[in-house]
Amino acid sequence: MSSEAAMQATLHSEALTELEKSVATTQFDSANRMHALRLKRIMFYISQARAYEQQNWQYNRDDAVQRASNILRHHQMKTGQGSYVL
């Protein structure tokens, strides 16, 4: 693996780690069906991203991270825990 490829893999791993940290700091109401469903979908995509990362499938991993990020951002906007970035 070239140093550029290793650096890119590290950067993507950092994005996945940051996503996991964001999920951990976001509040989900387990009594609210939509909150529970969003969290379940986010965790599904995170687990997919981890599996893709182990197989060195960067495109698939990045896609799974992006999908989880989109759901998390939507949840944060709906619950007032996030802010719009232009």
N, C-alpha and C positions, 0 to 999 in steps of 0.2 A: 504494500500500500504506500503510495507516495505521501509526502508530508502534507501536500495540499488536500488530498483525500482524507487523511487523518484529521486535519484541522477542520474540514467541512463536517465530518462525522461528529467531531466534538461540538461544533456549533449547533448542530441539529439536536444532539443529546441535551445540550443546555436549554434549547427551546422546549423540549419535552419536560425537563426538570422544572423549568419556570412555570409551565402549564400546570404541573402537579402542585406546585406551591400555591398558585392562584386558586386552584380548586379547593385546596385545604383551607384557605382563608375566606372563601366565599360561603355565605350561609345558605343552607337549603333546609326548608321546612319539611320534615319527613311526613307530616300529616297532610301536606298539600300534594295531591296526586301529580300535578304538573312538575313540581319541584323534584319529586322522587324520580319521575320519568326522565327529566333532563339530566339528573345526576347519573342515572343508570346508563344513559346514552354516552355521556362524557367518559365514564369509566370504561365502557366498551371500547371506545375509540382510543383511549390511552393504552389499554391492554393490547389492542391491535398494533399501535405504534411501537410498543415495546417488542412485540413479536417480530415485526418487520425490521426493527433495528438489529435484533439478534441475527437475522438472516441477511443483513446488509442491503436491504431493499430501501434505499433512501427515498425514492419517489413515493412509494406506498406509505412509508413512515410519515413523510411530510404531509401527505394528503390526510392521514388519520389525525395528525396533530392539528391541522387546519380545521378539520370538521369539529373536533372537540373544542377548539378555541372559539369557533363561531357559536356553538351552543352555549358555552360559558359566557361569552360576551352578551348574547341575547338574554340569558338568565339575569346577568348583572344589570342590564338596562331595565328589564321588566320589574326587578325588585328594588331598583334605586341604589344598587351597590357599585355601579360603574358610572363612567362619564363618557360622553361622546368625544371622539377624537377626530378632528377634520384633517 
